[in-house]
Every structure is written in structure tokens, then in C-alpha cells.
Amino acid sequence: MTSPRALTLACFCPWGEGLETASAFAARAAQLDVSTRTAQATPDLLRMARLDCDWHGENVRCWAHLQHPAFTVREVLSFGPAGLPALLSRRPTADEERWVIFDGQNPEKIAPVLGQVLPLLRRQGWRLAYYAFDEASRTMPCFAVLAPHLSILVHDEAPLDPRAQRLLPATCLRVHRSWVANFVPFSTPFREAVEPKIVFMGSRLGLTPHRQRQLDFLARTYGDRLVTCTDHSVSIAQRGDLARYQVSLCPEGRRFTSPTMSGTHTDRPFWSGCLGLVPVCEDSAPGGRLQALHEANLLIRYRHGDLPDLRRACDAALAWTVEQRRRTYDHFNTHETVGAALATALAAAGPQ
């Protein structure tokens, strides 16, 4: 019987500093002074920087909790741009399989040195995994530098840019999957008793006339049973508080116009499901995976621009039983987190 592979992971975070354990960085991310890396210390920019730092810190926390039957995780490290020299000087231990993890468009943060660093990492036995979202192969300038060194690419856009795709090694595992929930599975306990309310997960950046029409309709229909969240995002520290509600209304919001992104969606339905809320989602984008989850009775969709159908979906979600919500909670925490997606890819990539 083959023993599980022993993995060491090093996760790049743009808010990180030197090389340290991922758990140590995740624990102090919320206390980092974001003003030192903000061009102008205006209240709005500082608030956005704080949300961004916390969000990326939570990604690191997710990588720190990776689990899979195919491997054991020996150590999870975190590093920022300043931690590259320490990472390059780190010597491997026996039987250690080493992976550097990038996500988002964060490789661009170290683009000036990427061309020199990546060959050195490869020579030292590090393999590279990249969990991209948005149109990284088209909009991230350093993608052409990163691509030839990748062993895993999890990508949101489909198809990839043909020129960029030709740069990927034949051995690179390519997985078409959206960014899902940056949630440590089951970290928020399931609540059997919840308030029969709908929390509207919108964004000020996308408060269009269409969205406002929905909000006005919902306010007239549900009154004080509607809770609105129209900020850019919900802070990591506040997400758990939303578990007190029954339903999360997650409009698609992004309304992608490019063909390569028209089948994707936001991450709100996924972390709502991880909290135990019933996700209700508009079908304004094809979102194939959302439709599959809808057909499996793990979320509810309604027709774009159809207010009566929106009310039908919300009423159905408010009527879900504890057992239905728990089934959704269990599924999303088990299968729809970024940690689960990356762990599955690492297992599939196999040893070098």
C-alpha cells in the first residue's frame, strides 16, 4: 500500500512579509497596519484595503487547512514579496514534496523578479500551483512568465487565451473551476434556529437601476424581513454573523460581457451555503455550476428581471426545513471551498 504523499506548501500573499507559518500570518492579518501600503490614507481607501487584506489573509488560512486522503500536509508557509529570499534559501527535508501556491492576479505583485525567481524555485524542487480568477490569461501581464512553470492551473475563464495556453507545459493539470468560498470548512457551526429573514448580498459597485428595482420590490414585499448589505463586501469577521438568517439573496452582479467569463459567477452563493443560509441566485449569467446546484436542490434560482419569480424563489427559500438547510451546509463545506478545490487538484496532479 502506497503511503500518502508528504506536502509542504508555501502560499504567496501580497499582504505578507517575511517567510512564516501560514497560521501565524492568518492570525495577525486582521491587525496589520494597512495604511503603510495605501497610496492615500482616505477613509474609503483604508476601508477597501482592510477588506482586501482580510480577504487574502483568509485565503492563507484556507491553504493552511488543506486536507485530502491522498496526502498529508507537513507544513504550510506564507510569504510576501520580502519573504522570497528566505524561501529560496530554505533547504528541503527528505521525501518532501514542495508546492508554491499563487492565487488571483497576485503574481503580478512580484512581476519584476518573477522571471528570475521561478527558475530558481523549480531547480530547488518547488512545483507551482495557480488558482486564478477573472481573465488572468488575458489581463495579467506576467501570465506569460508564470505559465511555462506551472504544474497546476485552476482557472475561471474559458477558453483560456490561445497564445497563453500554448505556453503551459503539456504536464500542467488544467482545471476549469470558478473561485468558490474562501472558507475553512465547518468553521462556522450550523444553526438550527434562525431568523426567517432574507439578507440581500449586493454591492455598492453594482447598485444598478435593475438592482435597485429588486431592492424596492423586496422591501415592499417583505418589509422588516429584508436585511440589506450593499457595501462592497462583508468583512471576514462579520460573515459568521449572517448565519443567524434563513436566506441569502445573491444576485449575480458581475454581468460579464466577455465570452470567456459569461459562464462564471460571484463567490457569495458558496460562502452563504457554508454558513447554512439558503442561497437564492439570479440566472443573469449562464453559471453552469449554479444551475447544477439548483437542480440538485442545493440552492434556488430565479429568472433575471422577473420580480414575481424572485418572490417565488424567496418564499420557497423561507420555507426550507432545517434538514434541507443542513444538507446544503454539509455539501458546500465539503465540496465548495477553495481549499477543497485546490486539494483535489493537488491530489490529481500526483507526485513529480
C-alpha positions as CSV (number, residue, x, y, z in Angstrom):
1,M,0.0,0.0,0.0
2,T,1.4,3.4,-1.0
3,S,1.9,5.9,1.8
4,P,0.3,9.3,1.5
5,R,2.5,12.0,-0.1
6,A,4.0,14.5,2.4
7,L,3.5,18.0,1.1
8,T,5.0,21.3,2.2
9,L,3.1,24.4,0.9
10,A,4.3,28.0,0.6
11,C,1.5,30.4,-0.1
12,F,2.2,33.8,-1.6
13,C,0.1,36.7,-0.2
14,P,0.6,40.3,-1.3
15,W,0.0,41.5,2.2
16,G,2.5,39.1,3.6
17,E,6.0,40.0,4.7
18,G,8.8,37.5,5.5
19,L,8.6,33.8,5.4
20,E,6.5,32.5,8.3
21,T,3.9,29.8,9.0
22,A,0.5,30.3,7.3
23,S,-1.3,30.0,10.6
24,A,0.9,32.8,12.2
25,F,0.2,35.2,9.3
26,A,-3.5,34.4,9.2
27,A,-3.7,35.1,12.9
28,R,-2.2,38.5,12.7
29,A,-3.6,39.6,9.3
30,A,-6.6,41.4,10.9
31,Q,-4.1,43.6,12.9
32,L,-1.8,44.6,10.1
33,D,-1.5,48.3,9.6
34,V,-2.8,48.7,6.0
35,S,-2.1,52.4,5.9
36,T,1.6,51.8,5.3
37,R,0.7,50.2,1.9
38,T,-2.1,52.6,0.9
39,A,-1.2,55.4,-1.5
40,Q,-3.7,57.8,0.1
41,A,-4.9,57.3,3.6
42,T,-8.5,58.3,2.9
43,P,-11.3,56.6,4.9
44,D,-12.6,54.8,1.7
45,L,-9.3,53.6,0.6
46,L,-8.3,52.4,4.0
47,R,-11.6,50.5,4.4
48,M,-11.1,48.8,1.0
49,A,-7.5,48.0,1.9
50,R,-8.7,46.5,5.2
51,L,-11.3,44.3,3.3
52,D,-8.6,43.2,0.8
53,C,-6.1,42.3,3.5
54,D,-8.6,40.3,5.5
55,W,-9.8,38.5,2.4
56,H,-6.3,37.5,1.3
57,G,-5.5,36.6,4.9
58,E,-8.5,34.2,4.8
59,N,-7.2,32.6,1.6
60,V,-3.9,31.8,3.5
61,R,-6.0,30.4,6.4
62,C,-7.8,28.1,3.9
63,W,-4.5,26.9,2.4
64,A,-3.3,26.2,6.0
65,H,-6.2,23.8,6.5
66,L,-5.9,21.7,3.3
67,Q,-6.7,18.1,3.7
68,H,-7.0,15.1,1.4
69,P,-6.7,11.3,1.7
70,A,-4.0,11.3,-1.0
71,F,-1.5,13.4,1.0
72,T,-0.6,14.7,4.4
73,V,0.5,18.3,4.8
74,R,3.7,18.5,6.6
75,E,4.0,22.3,6.8
76,V,2.2,25.4,5.3
77,L,4.2,28.6,5.0
78,S,3.2,32.1,4.0
79,F,5.4,34.7,2.3
80,G,5.1,38.2,0.8
81,P,7.5,39.9,-1.6
82,A,10.0,40.3,1.2
83,G,10.0,36.6,2.0
84,L,11.3,35.5,-1.3
85,P,15.0,35.3,-0.3
86,A,14.1,33.2,2.8
87,L,12.0,30.9,0.6
88,L,14.8,30.5,-1.9
89,S,17.3,29.7,0.9
90,R,15.1,27.1,2.5
91,R,16.5,23.6,2.2
92,P,14.2,20.6,1.6
93,T,13.8,17.7,4.0
94,A,13.8,14.1,3.0
95,D,10.8,12.9,1.0
96,E,9.3,16.4,0.9
97,E,7.0,17.4,-2.0
98,R,7.1,21.2,-2.2
99,W,4.4,23.4,-3.7
100,V,4.2,27.2,-4.1
101,I,0.6,28.5,-4.2
102,F,-0.4,31.6,-6.1
103,D,-4.0,32.9,-6.4
104,G,-5.9,35.8,-8.1
105,Q,-3.7,38.2,-10.0
106,N,-1.2,38.3,-7.2
107,P,1.8,37.0,-9.2
108,E,1.7,40.5,-10.8
109,K,2.8,41.9,-7.4
110,I,6.2,40.4,-7.9
111,A,6.3,40.6,-11.7
112,P,9.7,42.4,-11.9
113,V,11.5,39.5,-10.3
114,L,9.3,36.6,-11.4
115,G,11.4,35.7,-14.4
116,Q,14.5,35.2,-12.2
117,V,12.7,33.6,-9.2
118,L,10.6,30.9,-10.9
119,P,13.5,29.0,-12.5
120,L,15.3,29.1,-9.1
121,L,12.3,27.7,-7.3
122,R,11.9,25.0,-9.9
123,R,15.5,23.9,-9.6
124,Q,15.1,23.6,-5.8
125,G,12.2,21.2,-6.3
126,W,9.2,23.6,-5.9
127,R,6.2,22.9,-8.1
128,L,3.8,25.8,-8.8
129,A,0.0,25.8,-8.5
130,Y,-2.0,28.8,-9.5
131,Y,-5.7,29.3,-8.6
132,A,-6.7,32.1,-11.0
133,F,-9.9,34.0,-11.3
134,D,-11.2,36.7,-13.7
135,E,-9.3,36.7,-17.0
136,A,-5.8,36.1,-15.8
137,S,-4.5,34.6,-19.1
138,R,-5.7,37.8,-20.9
139,T,-5.3,40.6,-18.3
140,M,-2.4,39.6,-16.1
141,P,0.7,40.8,-17.9
142,C,3.1,38.3,-16.1
143,F,1.0,35.3,-17.1
144,A,3.4,34.6,-20.0
145,V,6.2,34.4,-17.5
146,L,4.4,32.2,-15.0
147,A,2.7,29.8,-17.4
148,P,5.7,27.7,-18.5
149,H,6.5,26.8,-14.9
150,L,3.0,25.7,-13.8
151,S,2.1,22.2,-12.6
152,I,-1.5,23.1,-11.8
153,L,-3.7,25.9,-13.2
154,V,-7.2,26.2,-11.8
155,H,-8.9,28.9,-14.0
156,D,-12.2,30.7,-14.1
157,E,-12.1,31.8,-17.8
158,A,-12.9,29.5,-20.6
159,P,-11.4,29.2,-23.0
160,L,-8.0,30.4,-22.0
161,D,-6.2,32.8,-24.3
162,P,-4.8,30.6,-27.1
163,R,-1.4,32.3,-27.0
164,A,-1.2,31.9,-23.2
165,Q,-2.5,28.3,-23.3
166,R,0.4,27.3,-25.7
167,L,2.9,28.4,-23.0
168,L,1.6,25.9,-20.5
169,P,3.6,22.7,-20.1
170,A,1.9,19.6,-21.5
171,T,2.1,18.1,-18.0
172,C,0.3,21.1,-16.4
173,L,-3.1,19.9,-14.8
174,R,-5.7,22.4,-16.0
175,V,-9.0,22.6,-14.1
176,H,-11.9,24.9,-15.2
177,R,-13.5,25.9,-11.9
178,S,-14.6,29.2,-10.5
179,W,-13.4,30.8,-7.3
180,V,-15.8,29.4,-4.7
181,A,-15.8,30.1,-0.9
182,N,-12.6,31.1,0.9
183,F,-14.0,29.4,4.0
184,V,-12.3,26.9,6.3
185,P,-14.8,24.0,6.1
186,F,-17.3,23.8,9.0
187,S,-15.6,26.7,10.8
188,T,-19.0,28.3,11.4
189,P,-21.3,26.0,13.3
190,F,-24.7,25.2,11.8
191,R,-27.6,26.9,13.4
192,E,-30.9,25.1,13.6
193,A,-32.8,28.1,14.9
194,V,-32.5,31.1,12.5
195,E,-34.4,34.3,11.9
196,P,-36.9,34.0,9.0
197,K,-35.3,36.8,7.1
198,I,-33.6,37.5,3.7
199,V,-30.2,39.1,3.7
200,F,-29.5,40.9,0.4
201,M,-25.9,40.4,-0.6
202,G,-25.4,43.3,-3.0
203,S,-22.6,45.7,-3.7
204,R,-22.4,49.5,-4.0
205,L,-20.2,49.0,-7.0
206,G,-23.1,47.2,-8.7
207,L,-26.2,49.1,-7.4
208,T,-27.7,49.4,-10.9
209,P,-31.3,50.5,-11.7
210,H,-32.1,46.8,-12.1
211,R,-30.7,46.0,-8.6
212,Q,-32.5,49.0,-7.1
213,R,-35.7,47.8,-8.6
214,Q,-35.2,44.4,-6.9
215,L,-34.5,46.1,-3.6
216,D,-37.6,48.3,-3.8
217,F,-39.7,45.3,-4.7
218,L,-38.3,43.2,-1.8
219,A,-38.8,46.0,0.7
220,R,-42.4,46.3,-0.3
221,T,-42.9,42.5,-0.2
222,Y,-41.1,41.5,2.9
223,G,-40.8,44.7,5.0
224,D,-38.6,44.1,8.0
225,R,-37.9,40.6,7.0
226,L,-35.4,42.0,4.5
227,V,-31.9,42.8,5.6
228,T,-29.7,44.7,3.1
229,C,-26.0,44.6,2.7
230,T,-25.0,46.9,-0.1
231,D,-21.4,47.5,0.8
232,H,-18.6,46.3,-1.5
233,S,-18.2,43.2,0.6
234,V,-18.8,41.7,4.0
235,S,-15.7,41.6,6.2
236,I,-14.3,38.2,7.1
237,A,-15.0,38.9,10.8
238,Q,-18.7,39.7,10.1
239,R,-19.5,36.8,7.8
240,G,-20.3,34.4,10.6
241,D,-22.9,36.9,12.0
242,L,-25.0,36.3,8.8
243,A,-25.6,32.7,9.8
244,R,-28.5,34.0,12.0
245,Y,-30.6,34.4,8.9
246,Q,-32.5,31.9,6.8
247,V,-31.9,33.1,3.2
248,S,-29.1,34.8,1.3
249,L,-30.1,36.6,-1.9
250,C,-27.0,36.6,-4.1
251,P,-27.6,38.5,-7.4
252,E,-25.1,37.6,-10.0
253,G,-24.0,41.2,-10.1
254,R,-21.0,40.9,-12.4
255,R,-23.0,40.6,-15.6
256,F,-19.9,39.6,-17.6
257,T,-19.8,40.7,-21.2
258,S,-16.8,38.8,-22.4
259,P,-17.5,35.2,-23.7
260,T,-14.7,33.7,-21.6
261,M,-16.3,34.8,-18.3
262,S,-20.0,34.6,-19.2
263,G,-20.4,31.2,-17.5
264,T,-19.0,32.2,-14.1
265,H,-20.4,33.9,-11.0
266,T,-19.6,35.5,-7.7
267,D,-18.5,33.6,-4.7
268,R,-21.4,34.8,-2.5
269,P,-23.7,31.8,-3.0
270,F,-20.8,29.5,-1.9
271,W,-19.9,31.1,1.4
272,S,-23.6,31.7,2.1
273,G,-24.1,27.9,1.7
274,C,-21.1,27.3,4.0
275,L,-22.9,29.5,6.6
276,G,-26.1,27.4,6.4
277,L,-28.2,30.1,4.6
278,V,-30.3,29.1,1.6
279,P,-28.6,30.7,-1.4
280,V,-31.1,32.4,-3.9
281,C,-29.4,33.4,-7.1
282,E,-30.4,35.2,-10.3
283,D,-29.8,33.5,-13.6
284,S,-28.4,36.6,-15.2
285,A,-25.3,34.7,-16.3
286,P,-25.3,31.1,-17.5
287,G,-23.3,29.9,-14.4
288,G,-23.4,26.2,-15.3
289,R,-22.3,25.1,-11.8
290,L,-25.0,27.3,-10.1
291,Q,-27.6,25.7,-12.3
292,A,-26.3,22.2,-11.5
293,L,-26.5,23.1,-7.8
294,H,-30.1,24.4,-8.3
295,E,-31.1,21.1,-10.0
296,A,-29.6,19.2,-7.0
297,N,-31.8,21.3,-4.7
298,L,-28.8,22.9,-3.0
299,L,-29.8,26.5,-4.0
300,I,-32.7,28.3,-5.7
301,R,-32.5,30.3,-8.9
302,Y,-35.0,32.9,-10.3
303,R,-35.3,34.4,-13.7
304,H,-33.5,37.6,-14.5
305,G,-35.7,40.7,-14.2
306,D,-38.7,38.6,-13.2
307,L,-40.0,40.1,-9.9
308,P,-42.8,37.5,-9.3
309,D,-40.3,34.7,-9.9
310,L,-37.9,36.4,-7.4
311,R,-40.7,36.4,-4.8
312,R,-41.4,32.7,-5.6
313,A,-37.8,31.8,-5.0
314,C,-37.6,33.8,-1.8
315,D,-40.8,32.3,-0.5
316,A,-39.5,28.8,-1.3
317,A,-36.2,29.5,0.5
318,L,-38.0,30.8,3.6
319,A,-39.9,27.6,3.7
320,W,-36.9,25.3,3.6
321,T,-36.7,22.9,6.6
322,V,-33.7,22.5,8.9
323,E,-32.9,19.3,7.2
324,Q,-32.8,21.0,3.8
325,R,-30.5,23.7,5.1
326,R,-28.2,21.3,6.8
327,R,-27.9,19.3,3.6
328,T,-26.8,22.5,1.8
329,Y,-24.5,23.4,4.6
330,D,-22.8,20.0,4.6
331,H,-22.4,20.0,0.8
332,F,-20.9,23.5,0.5
333,N,-18.5,23.0,3.4
334,T,-17.4,19.6,1.9
335,H,-17.2,20.5,-1.8
336,E,-17.5,24.2,-2.5
337,T,-14.5,25.8,-0.8
338,V,-11.2,26.9,-2.3
339,G,-9.3,24.5,-0.1
340,A,-11.3,21.5,-1.3
341,A,-10.9,22.6,-4.9
342,L,-7.1,23.0,-4.6
343,A,-6.7,19.9,-2.5
344,T,-8.5,17.9,-5.2
345,A,-6.1,19.4,-7.9
346,L,-3.0,18.6,-5.8
347,A,-4.2,15.0,-5.4
348,A,-4.9,14.7,-9.1
349,A,-1.5,16.2,-10.1
350,G,0.2,13.3,-8.3
351,P,3.9,13.2,-7.3
352,Q,6.5,14.6,-9.6
